[in-house]
């Protein structure tokens, strides 16, 4: 019989590890929401240098440098965290990379690199996280960060869309396997969340990135406003909290209604 879960959004007393937590966009919203709700943040990035900026924003956070695509580095990280922090109650698999390239023109190296980070890294991190929960006879939660591209995508994003679809499949499968241990696995799928580095990526398919973003927000979403990073953070926090105790294997799309809209449809 599973223990009764606290039915609140209070995350005080929980240790939550966020991969790629030093970044902007979705990562910043997740860290902000979890911090506001009292969680102790454990922030992962590949190097100490990448952790510097976020540690200034969250001086009480625990830095956890490791390349999530390398099992040997992840093992060292979890061993150290086990000694210094104790049980890790929540994992947010946020780290990932993008690729704007036609599938038939992408190189094998580009394909392998994206899948090594975006899906293999999620699997590696989740495995170590689950094993430390089982060893400590503890319950916990995984929140994977997918994307609207897992459901509906666009040209140049086939490889990325495939990786995010794999993330959602892994989410469902692990939820089935781990429910008996009181471990829930869910995902969030953000729509367009602005970050300054997006301009360069969008510039690979349009000469007017600012105009493209404006058109997307005003015409492609059911709700014509930008998705704030904190919107994603609040949904991740819900899935990590006791309020979602009966929710597992699900993907919640935080996209202002992008993926539900029939693009180009004329009003009746």
N, C-alpha and C positions, 0 to 999 in steps of 0.2 A: 504494500500500500504506500503510495507516495505521500510525502508530508504535505500538510496544508500550506499553501503558498500565501505570503502576505499580499493582500489585495490592495496595493497602493502603487503609486509611481515614485515612492521614496526609495532611492537606491543607496542610501547610507549604509555603510558596512560592506558594500560589494566592491570587488576588484574586477575591473573590466578592461580587457586588452583590446586596443584598436590598432589594426595594421594600417600603415599609411596615414597615421593620425597626425602627422606633421604637416600635411598638405592643406590646401584651401578648398573652397567649394564644399562638397558633401562632408569631407573629413572635418572641416572646421565646425559645421553645424552639429555633427555627432558629438564631438568633444565638448562643445558648449552646452548642449542639452544634458549630457550625462554629468558634467561637472555641476550644473545648476541643481541637479536632483541628488547630489551628494555622493556620487560614485567616486571611488579612487581610480583615477585614470592611469593605465599602463599604456604608454604610447610607443608603437613600433615604427621604425624607419630603417632603411638599410645601413645607414651610417650615423655616427655621432653628430656629424656636421649638419645633417638634415634635421636632427632633433633640436638643435639650438634654438631656433625661432619659436617653436611650440612650447619649449620648456620655459621660455620667458613669459608666455601667456598663462601657463599652468605650472607654476613653480613647485607645486606639491605632487605633480605627476611623477610616475616612475618611468625613466627612459628604458627602452628595450630594443637596442639595435640588433638587427639580424636581417639577412636576406631571406624572405619567406619562401623563395624557390629552392633554397639549399637546406636539406634536412639536417645536416650536421650543425649549421648555424642555429636553426630553430631549436634543436635539442639543447644546445648550450644555453640558449635564452631561457627555455622553460626550466632547466635545471637551476639556473641562477634565480629566476623568479620564485621557484618553489622554496628556495632557502630564504630569500629576502622578503617575500610578500606573503607566501602561504598559498592557499587555494585561490585560483582565479575563477570567478563565478560566471563571467560573461566574456564572449569573444565576438568582436565585430570584424569580419573579414572585409575590410574596405579597400585595401591596397589593390591597385590594378593599373594597367597601362592601356592606351588606346592605339588604334591603327586606322588610318584613313587611306585605304588602298584597294583597288579592284582585286577581287579574289584571284583571278587568273594572272594578275601581274605581280602579286606579292611573292616575296622570296621565301624559301624554306626557313631561312634564319628568322625572318619577321614572324612567320607563323609560329615557329617553335618558341620564340621569346614571349609572344603574347600568351600562348597557352601555358607556358611554364609559370608565369606570374598569375594570370587571371583565373586559372582553374587548378593547376597543380599546387600552387601556393595555398589556395583555399583548402585543398584536401590535406596538405601537410600540416598546416596550422590547426585545422579541425581535429586531426588525429591526435596530436600532442595535447591539445586542450581537453579532449574527451578522456584520454587516458589519465590525466592528472585528476580529473573529477572522479573517475572510478576508483583510483588509488586512494583518494581522500573520502570516499563514500559520500560524495556531495552531488547535489543537483545543480543544473546550470543551463545557460542559453547560448546559442549561436545565432548571430544575425549576419547573413551574407549580403553584400551589396551587389545587386544585379544591375539591370538597366532596362529602359523601355525597348532597347534594341533586341532584347530576348523575345519580345512579342511582335513588334513591327519595326522594320528597319529601313534603310535607304542604301543607295548605291555607295560603294566604297567601304561599307561596314559589315560585309558578310562574315568575315573572319571574327571580328569583334562580337557580332551578334551570336555566332555559334558558340563562342566561349561563354557568353553570359547565359545562353540557353543551357549550357552544361552546368553552370552554377546553380540554376534553378532546379535542374534534375538532381544534382547532388543534394540540394536542400531537401527535396521531397524524400529521397531515398534514406538519408541519414535520420530524418525525422521518424520514419518508420522503424528504423533499427534501434533508435536511442530512447524512444518514448518510455519503454519499460524501466529505464533508469532515472526517469524524471528529468531528462535532458531534452529541451525543445530546440528545434532548428527552423528558423524562418529567414525570409529575405525581404529586403526593400529594393524597389526598382525606381530610381530617380529618373525624372524627365530631364529637361535642360536646366541645369543649375549653373549659373554664371561663375566663371573665374577668368581672370585676365589672360591666362595662357590659352583659353579657348579660341581667342581671335586667330592665333596662328593655325590651329587645327581647322577651323571653319574656312580659313583662307585657302585651303587645299581644294575647295570646290566652288568658291565664289570670290569675286573681286570686292565684295562689299559685306564683310562679316557683320558690321554693325546693323546694316539693313536686313540681313538674313535673320539675325536674332530678333529684331523688332517684329518682322513679319511672322516669325515662328510663334512668338508669344501672343501676338494679337490675332492670328488667324488659325493656327494649328491646334491650340489648346481650347478646351471647353471654358476654362476660366482664364481670361486674358491678363494674367499678371505673372511675373516671374516667380519660379519656385525658389524660395529662400533656403539656404543650407540648413537653417534651423528647423524648417519643415521636415526635412529628412531626419534630423536629429531627434525630433519629438516622436516620430514613428518608430525609430530604432529603440528609443527609450521605452516606449510602450511594449515592444516585443521582448525587451529584457526584464520587464517588470512583472509583478504578480497579477496585474490587471489582465494580462494576456495568457493566463495559465492554461487555458483550453485551446490555445492557438498554436498549431505546429504544422510544419510542412507547407506553409503559405508564403506567397509573395505579395506584398502590398505595393502597388504602384503609386508613387508620389510624383505625379506628373501633371497636375491641374487638368486632368482629363484628356491628355494627348492621345493615349492609346485607345480610348473608347470612341474617338471621333472619326467619322468617315470623311476622309480628306476630299475636298472638292465637291462635296454634296451640296445641292441647291436647296434652299428652304422650301418647304411644301407650300 
